[in-house]
Amino acid sequence: MENQQIQWMGLYPEELKQRLAQMGEKPFRAGQVFSWLHKGARFEEMTNLSLSLREKLAEIGMDQPVAVRETRVSKLDGTKKFLFALPDGNCVEGVLMRYHYGATLCISTQVGCKMGCRFCASTLEGCLRNLTAAEMLGEVQCAHAEMKGERVHNIVLMGSGEPMDNYDEVVRYLRLVSHPEGLNIGLRHISVSTCGLVPQMKRFADEGLPVTLSLSLHAPNDAIRKQIMPIAQRYTIGETLDTCRYYIEKTGRRVVMEYALIDGVNASIACAEELADRLRGMQCHVNLIPLNTVKERNLFGVTEKQVQDFLSVLEKRRISATRRREMGDDIEGACGQLRKKVLQEEQA
């Protein structure tokens, strides 16, 4: 690896130890450098390191940081939408939401997405590249800087991108963001979303990471799912849900079923009844999401009555379910909307 390609913050302590050993430094220095990096410090600010080590590190060079390019604040609920600038000039989104139990940050894992879900704005421009673990950590550090002394309590990997399509860097990120000498955000406070990449889901279940898995289900049967989610052409609902059961068995954690209600597609009472039958006896929770209309795909949201009628069916069938609270509606709060708007403005 060339020096300029090193992303220091994406290294595990043992990897840092090896690099510093190659520079003639003692092993304990790795812990100091790791702690400083995850505080967002530059090499010259690492005051408990020797001047000679700081000079060596500065000569090698530090990662170019992730930066906040644009911030929008909702007048409705205070939700903050960030457009993060990446070192190569690309940008991704993040959303900071405040709840009574603490602040939740939604981060991106890829620049765009190639999964092609018809209802998602993130996939309209395709996928340009994966984010590194260091860049994902940078999203959290940027949020902390904006919070002025407060800290993120929960993290959801539900921004642009399919986390399971960036498997290795996402797992590295999870191990680093939860490290006690780093940001130290507990894995039980982290949710990872997937549209249903079955092999990666099985592998993830075996990682020993007690995060919450969220499946973008969005349909009660294969016929409807195939209309809106290309991944349904590869994996059936049956095998996808069986993999969720395997995850539950391995981790003891329930799985969250994300279900975007789309008028005329998956929001009927019959769909609610079929979904309840599918999920009966499963340790899961259904998160109902009124769709943000995607005009490019002729997909439209539902009325509040449709939401409540669907929810009522699930509750009567004893399926744990809630309607997701809508936040940031006035600031392009949904995934991919702000980045898409900025790209269109630049092209214009």
C-alpha positions as CSV (number, residue, x, y, z in Angstrom):
1,M,0.0,0.0,0.0
2,E,1.4,3.4,-1.0
3,N,1.7,5.9,1.8
4,Q,-0.8,8.3,0.2
5,Q,-3.3,5.5,0.2
6,I,-3.2,4.8,3.9
7,Q,-6.4,5.6,5.6
8,W,-5.1,5.7,9.2
9,M,-8.5,5.9,10.9
10,G,-9.6,2.7,9.1
11,L,-6.8,0.6,10.7
12,Y,-7.4,-1.7,13.7
13,P,-5.0,-1.1,16.7
14,E,-3.0,-4.2,15.7
15,E,-2.6,-2.9,12.2
16,L,-1.5,0.4,13.6
17,K,1.0,-1.4,15.8
18,Q,2.5,-3.1,12.8
19,R,2.9,0.1,10.9
20,L,4.4,2.0,13.8
21,A,6.8,-1.0,14.5
22,Q,8.0,-0.6,10.9
23,M,8.8,3.0,11.8
24,G,10.8,1.9,14.8
25,E,8.2,2.9,17.4
26,K,7.1,1.0,20.5
27,P,3.8,-1.0,20.5
28,F,2.1,1.3,23.1
29,R,2.2,4.2,20.7
30,A,-0.5,2.4,18.6
31,G,-3.1,2.8,21.3
32,Q,-2.3,6.5,21.6
33,V,-2.5,7.2,17.9
34,F,-5.7,5.1,17.6
35,S,-7.4,7.1,20.4
36,W,-6.3,10.5,18.9
37,L,-7.5,9.5,15.4
38,H,-10.9,8.6,16.6
39,K,-11.2,12.0,18.3
40,G,-10.6,13.6,15.0
41,A,-7.2,14.9,15.8
42,R,-4.5,15.8,13.3
43,F,-1.0,14.3,13.8
44,E,0.4,17.6,15.0
45,E,-2.3,17.8,17.7
46,M,-1.3,14.4,19.2
47,T,0.6,16.1,22.1
48,N,1.5,12.9,24.1
49,L,3.5,11.6,21.1
50,S,7.2,12.5,20.7
51,L,8.0,15.3,18.3
52,S,10.0,12.9,16.1
53,L,7.0,10.6,15.8
54,R,4.6,13.4,14.9
55,E,7.1,14.6,12.3
56,K,7.4,11.1,10.8
57,L,3.6,10.7,10.7
58,A,3.1,14.2,9.2
59,E,5.7,13.3,6.5
60,I,3.7,10.2,5.5
61,G,0.5,12.2,5.5
62,M,-3.0,11.8,7.0
63,D,-6.2,10.9,5.3
64,Q,-8.0,13.7,3.7
65,P,-11.0,14.2,6.0
66,V,-14.7,13.9,5.2
67,A,-16.2,17.3,5.4
68,V,-19.7,18.8,5.6
69,R,-20.5,20.4,2.3
70,E,-24.0,21.5,3.0
71,T,-26.4,21.3,6.0
72,R,-30.1,21.7,5.9
73,V,-32.2,22.0,9.1
74,S,-35.8,21.1,9.3
75,K,-38.1,23.8,10.6
76,L,-40.6,21.1,11.5
77,D,-38.6,19.0,13.9
78,G,-34.9,20.1,13.9
79,T,-33.7,17.2,11.8
80,K,-30.4,17.9,10.1
81,K,-29.5,16.7,6.6
82,F,-25.8,16.7,5.8
83,L,-24.2,16.5,2.4
84,F,-20.8,15.0,3.1
85,A,-17.9,15.8,0.8
86,L,-15.5,12.9,0.2
87,P,-11.8,13.3,-0.5
88,D,-12.3,12.4,-4.2
89,G,-15.0,15.0,-4.8
90,N,-18.0,12.7,-4.5
91,C,-20.6,13.3,-1.9
92,V,-23.0,11.3,0.2
93,E,-25.8,12.1,2.6
94,G,-26.4,11.7,6.3
95,V,-29.3,12.6,8.5
96,L,-29.2,13.5,12.2
97,M,-32.5,12.9,14.0
98,R,-33.2,13.7,17.6
99,Y,-35.5,11.5,19.8
100,H,-36.2,11.5,23.5
101,Y,-33.7,8.7,24.0
102,G,-30.9,10.4,22.2
103,A,-29.6,11.4,18.7
104,T,-29.6,9.0,15.8
105,L,-27.4,9.4,12.8
106,C,-28.2,7.7,9.5
107,I,-25.0,7.2,7.4
108,S,-24.3,6.2,3.9
109,T,-22.1,3.2,2.9
110,Q,-21.7,3.7,-0.9
111,V,-21.7,6.6,-3.3
112,G,-25.1,5.8,-4.8
113,C,-26.5,2.3,-5.0
114,K,-26.7,-0.4,-7.7
115,M,-29.6,-2.5,-6.2
116,G,-32.2,-0.7,-8.3
117,C,-35.1,-0.6,-5.9
118,R,-37.7,1.4,-7.8
119,F,-38.9,3.5,-4.8
120,C,-35.4,4.7,-3.7
121,A,-33.8,7.9,-5.0
122,S,-30.3,6.7,-4.1
123,T,-30.3,4.2,-7.0
124,L,-31.3,6.6,-9.7
125,E,-27.7,7.6,-10.5
126,G,-26.2,4.1,-10.0
127,C,-23.3,3.2,-7.7
128,L,-20.0,5.0,-8.2
129,R,-18.0,3.3,-5.5
130,N,-17.9,1.9,-2.0
131,L,-17.1,4.0,1.1
132,T,-14.1,3.0,3.2
133,A,-14.5,2.3,6.9
134,A,-12.5,5.5,7.5
135,E,-15.0,7.5,5.5
136,M,-17.9,6.1,7.3
137,L,-16.2,7.0,10.6
138,G,-15.7,10.4,9.2
139,E,-19.4,10.8,8.7
140,V,-19.9,10.3,12.5
141,Q,-17.0,12.6,13.4
142,C,-18.6,15.4,11.2
143,A,-21.9,14.9,13.0
144,H,-20.2,15.2,16.4
145,A,-18.5,18.4,15.3
146,E,-21.9,19.9,14.3
147,M,-23.4,18.7,17.6
148,K,-21.0,20.9,19.7
149,G,-20.3,18.6,22.6
150,E,-23.2,16.2,22.2
151,R,-22.7,12.7,20.9
152,V,-24.5,10.3,18.6
153,H,-26.4,7.7,20.6
154,N,-27.6,5.4,17.7
155,I,-26.3,4.8,14.2
156,V,-28.3,3.4,11.3
157,L,-26.6,2.3,8.1
158,M,-29.6,3.2,5.9
159,G,-28.3,6.1,3.8
160,S,-27.3,5.6,0.2
161,G,-25.9,2.2,-0.7
162,E,-26.4,-1.4,0.2
163,P,-24.2,-2.2,3.3
164,M,-24.0,-5.9,2.4
165,D,-22.7,-5.0,-1.0
166,N,-19.8,-3.3,0.8
167,Y,-19.4,-6.1,3.2
168,D,-15.7,-6.0,4.3
169,E,-15.6,-2.3,4.9
170,V,-18.9,-2.2,6.7
171,V,-17.8,-5.0,9.1
172,R,-14.5,-3.2,9.7
173,Y,-16.4,0.0,10.4
174,L,-18.7,-1.7,12.9
175,R,-15.7,-3.1,14.8
176,L,-14.0,0.3,14.8
177,V,-16.9,2.5,15.7
178,S,-17.7,0.3,18.7
179,H,-14.1,0.0,19.9
180,P,-13.8,1.1,23.5
181,E,-10.7,3.3,22.7
182,G,-12.5,4.8,19.7
183,L,-15.9,6.3,19.4
184,N,-17.2,3.5,21.6
185,I,-20.8,3.4,20.3
186,G,-22.3,0.1,21.4
187,L,-23.2,-2.4,18.6
188,R,-26.7,-2.8,20.1
189,H,-27.3,0.8,19.3
190,I,-26.5,0.2,15.6
191,S,-28.8,-1.0,12.8
192,V,-27.7,-2.3,9.4
193,S,-30.1,-2.4,6.5
194,T,-30.1,-4.7,3.6
195,C,-32.4,-5.3,0.6
196,G,-31.8,-9.1,1.1
197,L,-28.4,-10.3,-0.1
198,V,-28.8,-13.8,1.3
199,P,-25.2,-15.1,1.3
200,Q,-23.9,-11.9,2.9
201,M,-26.7,-12.0,5.5
202,K,-25.7,-15.5,6.5
203,R,-22.1,-14.6,6.7
204,F,-23.0,-11.5,8.8
205,A,-25.0,-13.7,11.2
206,D,-21.8,-15.6,12.0
207,E,-19.7,-12.4,12.6
208,G,-20.7,-12.2,16.3
209,L,-21.8,-8.6,16.0
210,P,-25.0,-7.9,18.0
211,V,-26.4,-5.2,15.7
212,T,-30.0,-4.9,14.6
213,L,-30.6,-6.3,11.1
214,S,-33.2,-4.4,9.1
215,L,-34.6,-6.1,6.0
216,S,-36.1,-4.0,3.2
217,L,-39.0,-6.3,2.6
218,H,-41.6,-4.0,1.1
219,A,-43.9,-6.8,-0.2
220,P,-45.8,-9.8,1.1
221,N,-45.0,-12.1,-1.9
222,D,-42.5,-12.6,-4.6
223,A,-44.8,-11.3,-7.4
224,I,-45.1,-7.9,-5.9
225,R,-41.5,-7.8,-4.7
226,K,-40.2,-8.5,-8.2
227,Q,-42.1,-5.4,-9.5
228,I,-40.2,-3.0,-7.2
229,M,-37.0,-4.8,-6.1
230,P,-34.6,-6.4,-8.6
231,I,-33.0,-8.5,-5.8
232,A,-36.2,-10.5,-5.7
233,Q,-35.2,-12.0,-9.0
234,R,-32.3,-13.7,-7.3
235,Y,-33.6,-14.6,-3.9
236,T,-37.2,-15.5,-2.9
237,I,-39.0,-14.1,0.1
238,G,-39.0,-17.6,1.6
239,E,-35.2,-18.0,1.5
240,T,-34.7,-14.4,2.6
241,L,-36.9,-14.8,5.6
242,D,-35.3,-18.1,6.4
243,T,-32.0,-16.3,6.5
244,C,-33.5,-13.7,8.9
245,R,-34.5,-16.6,11.1
246,Y,-30.9,-17.8,11.0
247,Y,-29.8,-14.4,12.0
248,I,-32.2,-14.3,15.0
249,E,-31.1,-17.8,16.1
250,K,-27.4,-16.8,15.9
251,T,-27.6,-13.4,17.5
252,G,-30.7,-13.5,19.7
253,R,-31.7,-10.1,18.1
254,R,-35.0,-9.5,16.4
255,V,-35.1,-8.4,12.8
256,V,-36.8,-5.2,11.7
257,M,-38.9,-5.5,8.5
258,E,-38.9,-2.2,6.6
259,Y,-42.1,-1.9,4.6
260,A,-42.7,1.2,2.4
261,L,-46.4,1.6,1.6
262,I,-46.9,2.3,-2.1
263,D,-50.3,3.2,-3.3
264,G,-51.8,0.6,-5.6
265,V,-48.8,-1.8,-5.2
266,N,-48.4,-3.2,-1.7
267,A,-50.7,-1.2,0.6
268,S,-54.0,-3.2,0.4
269,I,-55.7,-5.0,3.3
270,A,-55.0,-8.2,1.4
271,C,-51.3,-7.4,1.4
272,A,-51.4,-6.7,5.2
273,E,-53.1,-10.1,5.8
274,E,-50.6,-12.0,3.7
275,L,-47.7,-10.2,5.3
276,A,-49.0,-11.1,8.8
277,D,-49.3,-14.8,7.7
278,R,-45.7,-14.7,6.4
279,L,-44.3,-13.3,9.7
280,R,-46.4,-15.2,12.2
281,G,-44.2,-16.6,15.0
282,M,-41.1,-14.8,13.9
283,Q,-39.1,-12.5,16.3
284,C,-39.5,-9.4,14.2
285,H,-40.9,-5.9,14.1
286,V,-42.6,-4.3,11.1
287,N,-41.7,-0.6,10.4
288,L,-44.3,0.9,8.2
289,I,-43.1,3.8,6.0
290,P,-45.4,6.0,4.0
291,L,-43.6,6.3,0.7
292,N,-42.0,9.5,-0.4
293,T,-43.4,9.8,-4.0
294,V,-40.9,9.0,-6.7
295,K,-42.3,10.7,-9.8
296,E,-39.6,9.3,-12.1
297,R,-40.9,5.8,-11.4
298,N,-44.6,6.7,-11.1
299,L,-44.7,5.4,-7.5
300,F,-46.9,7.3,-5.1
301,G,-47.5,7.5,-1.3
302,V,-50.6,6.5,0.6
303,T,-53.1,8.3,2.8
304,E,-52.9,8.3,6.6
305,K,-56.0,6.2,6.6
306,Q,-54.3,3.5,4.5
307,V,-51.4,3.5,6.9
308,Q,-53.6,3.0,9.9
309,D,-55.8,0.4,8.2
310,F,-52.7,-1.6,7.3
311,L,-51.2,-1.2,10.8
312,S,-54.5,-2.3,12.4
313,V,-54.5,-5.6,10.4
314,L,-50.9,-6.4,11.6
315,E,-51.8,-5.6,15.2
316,K,-54.9,-7.7,15.2
317,R,-52.8,-10.6,13.9
318,R,-50.3,-9.9,16.8
319,I,-47.5,-8.8,14.6
320,S,-45.3,-6.1,16.3
321,A,-45.5,-3.1,14.1
322,T,-45.3,0.7,14.2
323,R,-45.7,3.6,11.7
324,R,-42.3,5.3,11.3
325,R,-42.2,8.8,12.4
326,E,-41.6,11.1,9.4
327,M,-38.7,13.5,9.9
328,G,-37.1,16.1,7.8
329,D,-39.8,16.2,5.1
330,D,-39.0,19.9,4.3
331,I,-35.3,19.3,3.7
332,E,-35.2,16.3,1.3
333,G,-34.9,14.1,4.3
334,A,-35.4,10.8,2.5
335,C,-32.4,8.8,1.3
336,G,-30.7,10.2,-1.9
337,Q,-33.0,13.2,-2.4
338,L,-30.5,16.0,-1.5
339,R,-27.6,14.4,-3.4
340,K,-29.7,14.0,-6.4
341,K,-30.9,17.6,-6.3
342,V,-27.3,18.9,-5.9
343,L,-26.1,16.8,-8.8
344,Q,-28.9,18.1,-11.0
345,E,-28.0,21.7,-10.1
346,E,-24.3,21.1,-10.9
347,Q,-25.2,19.5,-14.3
348,A,-27.5,22.5,-15.0
